[in-house]
Amino acid sequence: MRKRLTRWSRDGVKRFWKAVDIREHDSGWQVALDGRGVKTVKGAPQLVRSEALARALSEEWERQGETIDPADFPMRDLADYAIDVVAREAEAVADKVLNYGETDTLLYRADPDEPLYARQQEVWEPLVAAFEAREEIELVRVSGIVHRAQPEATMAHLRRRLTALDPFALAGTEMMASLAASLLVAISASEADADAKALWAAASLEEEWQAELWGRDEEAEARRTERAAQFALAQEWTRMALAD
């Protein structure tokens, strides 16, 4: 997902509003600051499709102190990206996300004689098999790093799934797929009964394996924790977008 440019890139910007509320319009819901509707970074009205999304956005504004923290608006970034980019380039974004299905982490396994393979089979195979059954598709598993194409029918089905999403759900799905390097994980996380922690653990299995073998690095662990939080947020956003 592209990073959103913000006018708050400098430090020390003071809070410039007192009241936060949400308002329903004919075409969606919008956060208002002191009665003025919030706009995207490109100047479009930041209208989202549901009250739940609008309330999530309003909470980011409400929790700010006297000084604004530009990094504390992750859902606003997602909303801006969905409106300013995804809505205008939906086909291109869907194709970009589809690429994660061709090189899906959960489909590329170690060689069968390696210890890692057994762990991958134990953790990944039930998720892949359940995904195949739910979507009524077939996926090719690969041992090693040599690329093998997925069946055309499978990719066509997954593309239809992506292009059927509205810009808000597609933006969240892209974020999850990028973080997990897995379209399978991203789509599975959108299901109503999905376990985001288990899916993220599956996506980061190889990192965990390496940490168990060679020890844990403090900076690497901090990055993993941050990425896990981003994945959970993207899952929450996507499920709210799909709820109505």
Secondary structure as UniProt FT lines:
FT   TURN            7..8
FT   STRAND          20..25
FT   TURN            26..27
FT   STRAND          28..33
FT   TURN            34..35
FT   STRAND          36..37
FT   TURN            41..42
FT   HELIX           51..62
FT   HELIX           70..72
FT   HELIX           74..81
FT   HELIX           82..86
FT   TURN            87..88
FT   HELIX           90..102
FT   HELIX           105..107
FT   STRAND          108..109
FT   TURN            112..113
FT   HELIX           115..135
FT   STRAND          142..143
FT   HELIX           152..163
FT   HELIX           167..180
FT   HELIX           183..189
FT   TURN            192..193
FT   HELIX           196..203
FT   HELIX           205..214
FT   HELIX           218..243
//
